[in-house]
Amino acid sequence: MADPLSYLPYALASGRGTVDGYEAQQLVAAGLTLLQRSARLVRALAGRRAAILAPTGPAFLTGLAACEGRGAVLVNPLATPAEIAHQLAEANVGAVFTTAALATRVPETVTRVLLDEAPRTAHVVHDGHATSVDLGAHFGLDLEGDPDVEGAREECAVVFTSAMAGRPLGAILTHRNLLANARATIVAAAQTRDDHVLALLPWAHLFGLTVTAVAPLVTGARVTTVDRFHPARTAAMLADGVTEIVGVPAVFRALLPAIRRRWSRLDGALRLAVCGGAQLDPRLQDEWFDATGVELRQGYGLTEAGPVCLFNRVDAPNRRGMLGVPLPGVEMAVARPAGSGDRSPPQWVDAGTQGELVTRGPHVFAGYVRDSDRGLARTADGWLRTGDLGVANADGTFEFHGLCKPMFTRNGFNVYPAEIERAIGELAGVVHVRAYAVPDAARENDVAVDVAGAVTVEAVKAWCAERMSAYKRPSTITIVPAPDASR
């Protein structure tokens, strides 16, 4: 075996950090024990991937460790049974690490491992029979290795994204991708083992996993998770030794009133506030600083890039309104926008000229599970075309100028009109669908659809509820006349 610390779960354990009071070593050891003690689980995973469908929290790491030797499909807990079934089939998943509350969304033909009692006990449900597995009273792992070793190039995680063509694609991230991105984040954020990170974002998404789990735990920091975001409760937690908070714009916008109700200015240990997932209004940055005395620092990234590419580093003045500068080891540039699937070398534009953001480095993903020609293209010389528009400034910072890929964001989640149109188009009686964004001050965008056909608004709502995560479902549904095919 290569250096054990080149594999993500072992690297997390070696940092000696904690999640909600549990040592990361203990959580990882429990996952490895689960594999050793469950022959049924091993048989179910033979030649197949695993999946994690679990809330952000300690059990997530136990599930990740139990995926040892295979890619782990990270399933959003907000996903519907139909979305989950598609991802599990697409990625050839043999077993899902989950909880009792979420297991009902998993097809009964797939082995389920319930981690509600982890790291003490797990329950393996296979062919209708449940078996309890004692995970032992672990005090962690005694690991030796090079803490700076390059990550293994084997699969570590699969995240479904980039549904530009109508269906999400499974992006494959290696141990190298995630460890390189986390270590670069540690440097840019100046993280130390004295940090206390408040994890508000789902670990099923790489922004949450890399920035609020992998990076702090590799450093040896303390992580506190939040099962459901509540502004008042979260504001109270900021006064309890939290040094770092990470969120999307909607999170910080919701937190401001709660902070102002408690303090004239936040009193606590907070030193770093990181925002990503959607474009950040500089006015929100101004208001956050006035309320907390801490800069709200913007970053930029995407799933296929591990995910962080740019960040307003803590060792430099915060450039409000800017995406920041490239992380260590990350190359970032601006090229002429290219057609979908174009793998020819980028054609560069001058500084200050708008173009497509492209990135290259050890953080760039290994490809998609299938249908790679329908996702974001990687050029022959290793550049990932992001589908995002931007400008490179003479001082090394980058600006965001919108999208050239058919997508928009809602509460920090990516929404693809083609995916919504495909799903609604499968409803009997529908002859045409158009999905589009409606700007919304609180949620970045809302979702609207125009539907033509012999259907009702109520039928479309019910159809969407069965087939789409809540953030994809349209708030506005308009039944319109069918397009005139003669024109």
ZIGI-V15989 format. One record per run of one state. SS is the DSSP state (hx for helix, st for strand, lp for the rest). FROM is the first residue (numbers start at 1). LEN is the number of residues. If there is no record, write none. Layout:
SS:FROM:LEN
SS:FROM:LEN
This chain:
lp:1:3
hx:4:3
lp:7:1
hx:8:7
lp:15:3
st:18:2
lp:20:2
st:22:2
hx:24:14
lp:38:1
hx:39:7
lp:46:3
st:49:5
lp:54:4
hx:58:9
lp:67:5
st:72:3
lp:75:6
hx:81:10
lp:91:2
st:93:6
lp:99:1
hx:100:4
lp:104:7
st:111:4
lp:115:6
st:121:6
lp:127:2
st:129:6
lp:135:20
st:155:7
lp:162:7
st:169:6
hx:175:15
lp:190:6
st:196:4
lp:200:6
hx:206:14
lp:220:2
st:222:4
lp:226:5
hx:231:7
lp:238:6
st:244:4
lp:248:1
hx:249:14
lp:263:9
st:272:4
lp:276:6
hx:282:11
lp:293:3
st:296:7
hx:303:3
lp:306:1
st:307:5
lp:312:12
st:324:3
lp:327:4
st:331:5
lp:336:12
st:348:1
lp:349:6
st:355:6
lp:361:6
st:367:2
lp:369:3
hx:372:3
lp:375:3
st:378:1
lp:379:5
st:384:9
lp:393:5
st:398:6
lp:404:4
st:408:3
lp:411:2
st:413:3
lp:416:1
hx:417:9
lp:426:4
st:430:11
lp:441:3
st:444:10
lp:454:3
hx:457:11
lp:468:2
hx:470:3
lp:473:3
st:476:5
lp:481:7
